[in-house]
Amino acid sequence: MVNDRGDIKWTSLMLPEHVQMIKDMWAEDEKKEMPILDEQQIEENMMKLQLAIHNNLSLEIKYFKDHDFHTVKGKLKSIVAGDCIIFTDGVKVNLNDVIEVFID
């Protein structure tokens, strides 16, 4: 069996700038893209948001921000002019970033 140390043996030969470039390259490779939603999914999300705000229901929203997927749970405080969603704990989510809405 070969006693190979993998990347460890090569890092001593690399400049710090090269190491940083490789780390940046791997980070860029891990970035995710925003999925494209069809009109039916957007309408369904809006109906669930309206239902939650009118009946004071708690919900979970899956949204896309900074090249990653995030989720937030809570009750809605308001929907501002069809632009963003504000939760009771102060979290703001842009409506264009919403992927899925789940009512608890």
N, CA, C and O of each residue as an XYZ file, in Angstrom:
416
protein
N       0.840     -1.177      0.000
C       0.000      0.000      0.000
C       0.887      1.242      0.000
O       1.903      1.284      0.694
N       0.511      2.227     -0.759
C       1.279      3.456     -0.890
C       0.964      4.369      0.289
O      -0.199      4.568      0.639
N       2.008      4.919      0.896
C       1.834      5.854      2.009
C       1.744      7.267      1.430
O       2.735      7.994      1.379
N       0.552      7.636      0.999
C       0.338      8.926      0.350
C      -0.338      9.883      1.324
O      -1.314      9.520      1.980
N       0.179     11.102      1.418
C      -0.395     12.105      2.318
C      -1.363     13.032      1.599
O      -1.814     14.015      2.186
N      -1.692     12.748      0.354
C      -2.671     13.537     -0.394
C      -2.229     14.966     -0.616
O      -1.116     15.214     -1.079
N      -3.100     15.906     -0.287
C      -2.822     17.324     -0.502
C      -1.749     17.856      0.429
O      -1.115     18.864      0.118
N      -1.534     17.212      1.550
C      -0.579     17.706      2.537
C       0.820     17.821      1.939
O       1.520     18.798      2.203
N       1.234     16.857      1.150
C       2.598     16.898      0.621
C       2.774     17.994     -0.429
O       3.898     18.443     -0.653
N       1.693     18.438     -1.082
C       1.813     19.456     -2.120
C       1.655     20.867     -1.580
O       2.133     21.813     -2.207
N       1.004     21.040     -0.444
C       0.780     22.394      0.053
C       2.068     23.091      0.439
O       2.130     24.319      0.379
N       3.092     22.366      0.830
C       4.350     23.017      1.169
C       5.025     23.603     -0.066
O       5.851     24.506      0.063
N       4.698     23.116     -1.245
C       5.289     23.611     -2.476
C       4.475     24.737     -3.112
O       4.908     25.339     -4.095
N       3.301     25.022     -2.555
C       2.413     26.024     -3.146
C       2.526     27.345     -2.402
O       2.750     27.383     -1.192
N       2.368     28.415     -3.148
C       2.325     29.744     -2.544
C       0.978     29.946     -1.857
O      -0.012     29.341     -2.269
N       0.916     30.780     -0.825
C      -0.366     31.031     -0.152
C      -1.451     31.551     -1.100
O      -2.634     31.260     -0.921
N      -1.038     32.319     -2.104
C      -2.009     32.819     -3.071
C      -2.641     31.672     -3.860
O      -3.831     31.706     -4.175
N      -1.837     30.662     -4.174
C      -2.363     29.508     -4.909
C      -3.331     28.709     -4.042
O      -4.365     28.244     -4.522
N      -2.994     28.552     -2.772
C      -3.884     27.833     -1.848
C      -5.222     28.563     -1.751
O      -6.280     27.934     -1.775
N      -5.171     29.899     -1.640
C      -6.401     30.683     -1.557
C      -7.209     30.575     -2.846
O      -8.436     30.489     -2.802
N      -6.530     30.580     -3.995
C      -7.236     30.444     -5.263
C      -7.941     29.093     -5.372
O      -9.055     29.009     -5.890
N      -7.301     28.053     -4.890
C      -7.922     26.721     -4.918
C      -9.129     26.676     -3.991
O     -10.160     26.105     -4.346
N      -9.012     27.276     -2.798
C     -10.156     27.324     -1.878
C     -11.306     28.107     -2.488
O     -12.462     27.699     -2.372
N     -11.005     29.225     -3.138
C     -12.047     30.020     -3.792
C     -12.714     29.242     -4.918
O     -13.925     29.331     -5.118
N     -11.912     28.484     -5.645
C     -12.450     27.688     -6.739
C     -13.428     26.635     -6.215
O     -14.495     26.430     -6.794
N     -13.058     25.963     -5.110
C     -13.953     24.959     -4.529
C     -15.212     25.607     -3.975
O     -16.299     25.041     -4.095
N     -15.085     26.791     -3.369
C     -16.262     27.491     -2.840
C     -17.194     27.909     -3.980
O     -18.413     27.804     -3.847
N     -16.639     28.375     -5.087
C     -17.442     28.760     -6.239
C     -18.154     27.550     -6.838
O     -19.280     27.657     -7.324
N     -17.497     26.419     -6.799
C     -18.072     25.191     -7.352
C     -19.270     24.716     -6.529
O     -20.158     24.052     -7.065
N     -19.306     25.047     -5.236
C     -20.380     24.602     -4.357
C     -21.585     25.530     -4.372
O     -22.594     25.221     -3.737
N     -21.517     26.657     -5.076
C     -22.640     27.585     -5.122
C     -23.830     26.935     -5.819
O     -23.675     26.181     -6.779
N     -25.009     27.243     -5.315
C     -26.245     26.697     -5.878
C     -26.941     27.776     -6.695
O     -26.667     28.965     -6.538
N     -27.830     27.353     -7.554
C     -28.580     28.289     -8.381
C     -30.043     28.290     -7.977
O     -30.586     27.284     -7.521
N     -30.663     29.438     -8.154
C     -32.082     29.597     -7.842
C     -32.904     28.777     -8.832
O     -32.745     28.922    -10.044
N     -33.787     27.909     -8.314
C     -34.636     27.142     -9.232
C     -35.674     28.054     -9.892
O     -36.085     29.061     -9.314
N     -36.085     27.696    -11.090
C     -37.092     28.468    -11.809
C     -38.460     27.890    -11.461
O     -38.724     26.708    -11.680
N     -39.326     28.743    -10.916
C     -40.666     28.308    -10.517
C     -41.657     28.590    -11.638
O     -41.559     29.606    -12.326
N     -42.607     27.685    -11.814
C     -43.655     27.937    -12.784
C     -44.756     28.780    -12.131
O     -44.772     28.949    -10.912
N     -45.664     29.300    -12.939
C     -46.702     30.197    -12.436
C     -47.631     29.512    -11.443
O     -48.123     30.149    -10.511
N     -47.871     28.232    -11.633
C     -48.749     27.496    -10.728
C     -48.140     27.428     -9.330
O     -48.858     27.598     -8.345
N     -46.841     27.185     -9.220
C     -46.176     27.121     -7.917
C     -46.177     28.500     -7.251
O     -46.367     28.602     -6.039
N     -45.969     29.546     -8.029
C     -45.986     30.902     -7.476
C     -47.373     31.242     -6.944
O     -47.495     31.808     -5.858
N     -48.418     30.904     -7.694
C     -49.793     31.150     -7.245
C     -50.114     30.370     -5.976
O     -50.746     30.897     -5.061
N     -49.680     29.118     -5.922
C     -49.921     28.290     -4.740
C     -49.222     28.891     -3.513
O     -49.797     28.926     -2.425
N     -47.983     29.363     -3.691
C     -47.270     30.002     -2.591
C     -48.005     31.247     -2.109
O     -48.134     31.464     -0.904
N     -48.488     32.067     -3.043
C     -49.201     33.293     -2.670
C     -50.502     32.987     -1.946
O     -50.860     33.681     -0.995
N     -51.225     31.941     -2.393
C     -52.468     31.561     -1.715
C     -52.184     31.105     -0.285
O     -52.929     31.444      0.634
N     -51.112     30.339     -0.097
C     -50.756     29.882      1.254
C     -50.347     31.052      2.141
O     -50.662     31.066      3.330
N     -49.651     32.027      1.577
C     -49.265     33.210      2.355
C     -50.501     34.008      2.775
O     -50.608     34.443      3.921
N     -51.430     34.195      1.836
C     -52.658     34.924      2.161
C     -53.482     34.181      3.212
O     -54.028     34.798      4.127
N     -53.570     32.868      3.082
C     -54.297     32.057      4.054
C     -53.667     32.172      5.441
O     -54.369     32.289      6.446
N     -52.339     32.137      5.482
C     -51.629     32.215      6.762
C     -51.797     33.574      7.420
O     -51.948     33.647      8.640
N     -51.775     34.655      6.643
C     -51.884     35.979      7.246
C     -53.320     36.283      7.699
O     -53.521     36.959      8.708
N     -54.310     35.787      6.959
C     -55.704     36.051      7.329
C     -56.170     35.197      8.503
O     -57.024     35.629      9.277
N     -55.623     33.994      8.646
C     -56.045     33.090      9.720
C     -55.022     32.998     10.852
O     -55.172     32.182     11.762
N     -53.982     33.835     10.797
C     -52.940     33.870     11.837
C     -52.315     32.492     12.059
O     -52.170     32.037     13.193
N     -51.951     31.843     10.964
C     -51.341     30.521     11.021
C     -49.824     30.640     10.987
O     -49.281     31.572     10.394
N     -49.147     29.700     11.619
C     -47.685     29.669     11.518
C     -47.315     28.877     10.268
O     -48.019     27.953      9.859
N     -46.203     29.261      9.682
C     -45.779     28.600      8.462
C     -44.268     28.527      8.387
O     -43.549     29.140      9.176
N     -43.811     27.758      7.412
C     -42.384     27.608      7.147
C     -42.160     27.976      5.688
O     -42.858     27.494      4.796
N     -41.177     28.836      5.461
C     -40.873     29.277      4.112
C     -39.464     28.846      3.752
O     -38.516     29.086      4.499
N     -39.339     28.208      2.603
C     -38.032     27.852      2.062
C     -37.704     28.896      1.002
O     -38.474     29.099      0.064
N     -36.549     29.564      1.156
C     -36.182     30.611      0.212
C     -34.709     30.529     -0.155
O     -33.925     29.833      0.491
N     -34.352     31.257     -1.211
C     -33.009     31.231     -1.763
C     -32.359     32.590     -1.548
O     -32.913     33.623     -1.922
N     -31.164     32.574     -0.936
C     -30.438     33.823     -0.696
C     -28.954     33.510     -0.584
O     -28.572     32.505      0.014
N     -28.128     34.355     -1.150
C     -26.666     34.213     -1.079
C     -26.194     32.843     -1.563
O     -25.358     32.208     -0.920
N     -26.725     32.392     -2.687
C     -26.328     31.137     -3.333
C     -26.561     29.907     -2.453
O     -25.828     28.923     -2.555
N     -27.583     29.960     -1.588
C     -27.903     28.804     -0.749
C     -29.387     28.842     -0.389
O     -30.040     29.878     -0.514
N     -29.904     27.715      0.053
C     -31.298     27.601      0.461
C     -31.398     27.803      1.976
O     -30.565     27.305      2.734
N     -32.423     28.538      2.405
C     -32.647     28.801      3.819
C     -34.115     28.537      4.132
O     -34.963     28.550      3.239
N     -34.406     28.298      5.408
C     -35.790     28.166      5.844
C     -36.019     29.065      7.046
O     -35.114     29.302      7.846
N     -37.232     29.556      7.159
C     -37.617     30.374      8.300
C     -39.015     29.930      8.710
O     -39.873     29.679      7.863
N     -39.234     29.836     10.022
C     -40.533     29.434     10.567
C     -41.073     30.567     11.416
O     -40.313     31.315     12.032
N     -42.385     30.687     11.444
C     -43.006     31.694     12.298
C     -44.347     32.125     11.757
O     -44.902     31.517     10.842
N     -44.858     33.203     12.355
C     -46.125     33.781     11.920
C     -45.846     35.064     11.166
O     -44.908     35.797     11.477
N     -46.674     35.323     10.171
C     -46.498     36.515      9.357
C     -47.021     37.741     10.081
O     -48.064     37.703     10.734
N     -46.285     38.815      9.954
C     -46.744     40.109     10.455
C     -47.426     40.874      9.333
O     -48.514     41.421      9.511
N     -46.771     40.907      8.163
C     -47.371     41.579      7.017
C     -46.663     41.181      5.731
O     -45.566     40.622      5.738
N     -47.337     41.492      4.620
C     -46.740     41.375      3.298
C     -46.724     42.788      2.737
O     -47.775     43.398      2.546
N     -45.542     43.300      2.476
C     -45.392     44.697      2.079
C     -45.496     44.830      0.570
O     -44.579     44.444     -0.155
N     -46.604     45.373      0.094
C     -46.826     45.749     -1.307
C     -46.356     44.698     -2.306
O     -45.823     45.043     -3.361
N     -46.545     43.424     -1.987
C     -46.144     42.366     -2.896
C     -44.647     42.277     -3.112
O     -44.187     41.705     -4.100
N     -43.886     42.845     -2.186
C     -42.436     42.897     -2.355
C     -41.702     42.004     -1.367
O     -40.817     41.244     -1.760
N     -42.061     42.086     -0.083
C     -41.368     41.255      0.902
C     -42.334     40.807      1.988
O     -43.408     41.378      2.173
N     -41.915     39.764      2.702
C     -42.693     39.170      3.776
C     -41.994     39.507      5.086
O     -40.780     39.337      5.204
N     -42.748     39.979      6.064
C     -42.162     40.293      7.361
C     -42.781     39.374      8.401
O     -44.002     39.299      8.536
N     -41.913     38.669      9.139
C     -42.372     37.791     10.202
C     -42.459     38.560     11.506
O     -41.910     39.656     11.620
N     -43.151     37.992     12.498
C     -43.318     38.661     13.783
C     -41.996     38.854     14.515
O     -41.884     39.758     15.343
N     -40.990     38.024     14.228
C     -39.694     38.183     14.893
C     -38.758     39.113     14.126
O     -37.585     39.226     14.480
N     -39.253     39.785     13.077
C     -38.471     40.781     12.355
C     -37.739     40.284     11.130
O     -37.088     41.079     10.453
N     -37.817     39.003     10.816
C     -37.136     38.458      9.649
C     -37.869     38.924      8.392
O     -39.096     38.860      8.318
N     -37.098     39.396      7.403
C     -37.679     39.826      6.133
C     -37.212     38.890      5.019
O     -36.033     38.546      4.933
N     -38.147     38.489      4.178
C     -37.847     37.615      3.046
C     -38.440     38.261      1.799
O     -39.608     38.650      1.796
N     -37.653     38.375      0.759
C     -38.124     38.922     -0.505
C     -39.042     37.902     -1.177
O     -38.724     36.714     -1.212
N     -40.165     38.351     -1.704
C     -41.118     37.431     -2.347
C     -40.527     36.750     -3.573
O     -40.913     35.626     -3.893
N     -39.609     37.395     -4.257
C     -38.985     36.789     -5.432
C     -38.054     35.646     -5.060
O     -37.708     34.833     -5.917
N     -37.638     35.566     -3.788
C     -36.726     34.523     -3.339
C     -37.449     33.297     -2.789
O     -36.814     32.272     -2.538
N     -38.763     33.383     -2.599
C     -39.530     32.280     -2.003
C     -39.615     31.118     -2.983
O     -39.944     31.289     -4.157
N     -39.306     29.925     -2.463
C     -39.370     28.717     -3.282
C     -40.600     27.892     -2.911
O     -41.373     27.493     -3.781
N     -40.776     27.640     -1.608
C     -41.912     26.841     -1.148
C     -42.458     27.411      0.146
O     -41.723     28.001      0.938
N     -43.753     27.230      0.352
C     -44.425     27.662      1.578
C     -45.140     26.453      2.153
O     -45.894     25.774      1.455
N     -44.898     26.188      3.433
C     -45.562     25.087      4.131
C     -46.341     25.655      5.308
O     -45.781     26.397      6.116
N     -47.619     25.320      5.420
C     -48.435     25.770      6.549
C     -48.406     24.690      7.605
O     -48.682     23.525      7.319
N     -48.071     25.075      8.835
C     -47.995     24.106      9.946
C     -49.376     23.766     10.462
O     -49.508     22.971     11.392
